[in-house]
Amino acid sequence: MKKHHLLKVTGIVALLTLAACDSEDSEDATATNEADEPASGDAESSNDEEASNLEGTVTISGSTSVQPISEELAVPFMEENPDTRIEVSGGGSGAGVTAAQQGASDFGAVSREIAEDETGIEEYVIALDGIAIIVHPDNALSELALEDVTDIFSGEVTNWSEIGGDDTDIVVVSREDGSGTRDAFTDIVLGDDELIDTALIQNTTGGVAESVANDPNAVGYMSTGSMSDSVQGLNIDGAEPTDENIRSGEYPVSRPFNYVSNEDEPLSEVAQAFLDFILGDDGQQVVEDNGFISVD
Amino acid sequence: MMFQKVRNRKSNIEESVVKKILLIMALTSVLSLGLIAFFIFMEGLPFMFNYGITEFIFGTTWDPTNQVYGIFPMIVGSVLATILAIFIGAPIGIAVAVFLVEIAPPRVAKVIRPAVQLMEGIPSVVIGLFGMVIILDLIRRLSRGPLSEFLPSTYQTGYSVLAGAIILVIMILPTIISISADAIRAVPKEYKQAALALGSSQWQTIYRVVVPAAKSGLIAAVVLGVGRAIGETMAIIMVIGNTVLIPELGWESIFAPVRTLTGNIALEMGYAGPEHRQALFATGIILFMFIIIINSITIVLRKKEY
């Protein structure tokens, strides 16, 4: 029964390595992710028994932007390992780093690059978050510098001609307060600047896309994963908003989602298993399903 | 004799059971209203007191990220959109009702009446979608075209009080029409006959006798329309821009994007943190007050009528 259930959950990977699975009896997430090397499974079949009985609690605290994806990732993991618990709480990226440094949580969640002076922690990039700056398909511009985007959304620039476009006023479309996309955008683009207060507010990605698609003067932003042909995603600092450019770091309106852990304390068995699950194919599929960009 | 008694007792029991059941059902509506009110107030009231009622209601900045919660722009937005909607909708609605009851030949009325009823059944999202695609485009053309000299650039986007009001008109017309029609129908025939017998034309009869006689019913219809307009959410979010700004005074303000009280709650509920949520519940309290006041007016007016 258990084996059947696990096979279902592990999906494609399990199918691809069906032959290996036959000899491995029960598989858990950890083993599945290593199924590319069937040798390890075959050699240590006693290890599998132990792994499927994984129990314990993983605590994650920190960035509220990472919180939803952590919760989404926890669901399939806890389904596969019924005796485990993943506890996700907020607090902000800074609190995430502190929690990891002090060993207060298994993982601290950080939705930005780790600063040079944040030492004593091990970092794992679990996903990437990319934001496309979108305009109407008829907009003459196809490229902007990141500073121009900041100027537009903070209200310093209000006419397209100031940044090389037609002589029309810019209509800024934004997301509502509390939205993860707005949070990311504010983080990366605006920094300490305030969003222009005349911005139109839409509370869905579709709403923003619709507003921009219907107004030749509009500019908005949305997760790169949700882009459609009805709008045009601008190249920023010369880089197209593609998954590859975000992974390589060329496209600037993006940020990594990091898990950080204490450098001196080794991860608990269940924390390691959760991390392996996230970085494995199933975990990264969850990442993509939620509109973020997977890491290799 | 014996038999009769048994039957009487039986039907008595039956009657009291049915009465009780009906009473309980009637109480559920009161109870659910009470529960809703209780929870809204429980969640929102402590926040309002902590934050300061005056700052909350008259504060002009809404910035939950920095714990600033002033809902005055939303109150202005709701009131503006509703007033404009009534301004457009009430005359049309009453005119349609007069036409339906007094003027329209039965064959025409047979087409219009079901159409009005059907209009009431259209889900607000669908009307919103229509507004987003058609009405916004029209207003945008108007404000970027002939009106562009007079309007500030941020009022030229199409997302506006006017767009919201037009959507609201579509939604409140059926209410206004059906209640006005009832009021007009309730005017005693003798009034009309007397007016006609004295030699007034049909239009004079309607204008001088029928409409004044139905006045309180017509006002009740409009007030109910106001209630419906102020509570409308989904369609409004789609066309009104949701910008938290108080429009400039003057006729231009009908082209300004605003946010309504209902829109504020619906927009931000999804991701709100604890305090932010309480602020949204407090917004709900203000909305609740508006609705209570409006409904009280209707009740008073209706009492007058009978």
Interface residues (C-beta under 8 A of the other chain):
Chain A: T158 D169 V171 E176 D177 G178 S179 G180 D197 T198 A199 L200 I201 Q202 N203 G207 E210 S211 N214 D215 N217 A218
Chain B: W62 D63 P64 T65 M132 V133 L136 D137 R140 S153 T154 Q156 T157 G158 Y159 I237 M238 G241 N242 T243 V244 L245 P257 R259 A266 L267 E268 G270 Y271 A272 G273 H276
